[in-house]
């Protein structure tokens, strides 16, 4: 007899529980990756306003970072 067709269904419940656990872990990792991506996108969207940290000279800054 096939192990997933046992009379008491124990093997099936273990198999189903394992699949549910794998699915929950995948959802958790996906959510963590989405949060990390969004956090990094927010950091990229906000330029550093401190002039001492800028790597550009004043002339370079004006020509390459024009505000619209």
GITA-V31966 format. One record per residue. N is the residue number from 1. RES is the residue in one letter. NEAR is the number of other ideal C-beta (glycine too) atoms within 10 Angstrom. Layout:
BEGIN
N;RES;NEAR  N;RES;NEAR
END
This chain:
BEGIN
1;X;6  2;X;7  3;X;10  4;X;12  5;X;9  6;X;12  7;X;6  8;X;7  9;X;12  10;X;10  11;X;13  12;X;14  13;X;12  14;X;12  15;X;13  16;X;12  17;X;10  18;X;10  19;X;10  20;X;10  21;X;10  22;X;10  23;X;10  24;X;10  25;X;10  26;X;10  27;X;10  28;X;10  29;X;10  30;X;10  31;X;10  32;X;10  33;X;10  34;X;10  35;X;10  36;X;10  37;X;10  38;X;10  39;X;10  40;X;10  41;X;9  42;X;9  43;X;8  44;X;8  45;X;7  46;X;7  47;X;9  48;X;9  49;X;7  50;X;7  51;X;9  52;X;5  53;X;8  54;X;14  55;X;7  56;X;12  57;X;9  58;X;9  59;X;8  60;X;11  61;X;13  62;X;10  63;X;10  64;X;8  65;X;10  66;X;7  67;X;3  68;X;2
END
